[in-house]
């Protein structure tokens, strides 16, 4: 499968799924109380447009194979996963398990790890997507 061979395709696919999940939950929790301006000037719908642009544009950028970009993007889902697990820990003492938080934290962790892996996979291989083949130095007969 192409996703298994190319870490950038895997990272882009994970980020796309993460973004779609994030936006679908944001749209499902949209209530009239949330339809207010932010800082008095930014309309509420601008965050949804920005999120949609991120869902479309960032996986495309990940496919451009920029290790530093993948490393920077790994911070967002990783931070989200830590925050959701922290929220779940507070609810755990109340004997209340929120499956949404746990599933979203798992998705965010996998996305962050795939981005992190893609950024260091190419750096370890000198920028190549395929591992370097060992040279047969010393094994060939001298002419």
C-alpha positions, 0 to 999 in steps of 0.5 A, spaced: 500 500 500 502 506 498 501 509 505 505 504 508 511 506 503 511 513 503 511 516 510 509 523 507 502 520 504 501 517 511 502 523 515 498 527 510 492 522 510 492 522 518 492 530 518 486 530 513 482 525 517 484 529 524 482 536 520 475 533 518 474 530 525 476 536 528 471 540 523 465 536 524 465 536 531 466 544 531 460 544 526 456 539 531 457 544 537 455 550 533 450 553 537 446 560 537 450 562 543 457 561 539 455 565 533 458 572 536 464 576 534 471 574 537 474 580 539 469 585 537 471 585 530 472 577 527 466 574 525 464 567 528 464 564 521 471 566 519 474 560 524 470 555 520 473 558 513 480 558 516 479 551 518 476 548 512 482 552 508 487 548 513 484 541 512 485 542 504 491 546 504 496 543 510 495 535 507 497 538 500 503 542 503 505 535 507 505 532 501 511 537 498 516 533 503 518 538 507 521 535 514 521 542 518 514 543 516 512 536 518 515 537 525 512 544 526 505 541 524 506 535 529 506 540 535 498 542 534 495 535 534 500 533 540 498 539 544 491 537 543 492 530 545 495 532 551 490 537 553 484 532 552 488 527 556 488 532 561 481 533 561 479 526 561 484 525 567 480 530 571 473 527 569 476 520 571 476 522 578 468 524 577 467 517 574 465 520 568 468 517 561 468 521 555 469 517 549 469 523 544 475 526 548 479 519 548 478 517 541 480 524 539 486 524 543 488 517 540 487 520 533 491 526 535 496 522 538 497 518 531 497 524 527 502 527 531 506 521 531 506 520 523 508 527 522 514 526 527 516 520 523 515 523 516 520 529 519 525 524 521 525 519 516 527 523 510 532 526 515 535 519 517 536 517 509 539 523 507 532 526 504 531 520 500 524 516 501 527 509 500 533 507 505 540 507 502 543 500 500 549 498 503 555 499 498 559 493 497 566 496 498 571 491 499 567 485 497 568 486 489 575 483 486 580 487 485 582 488 477 
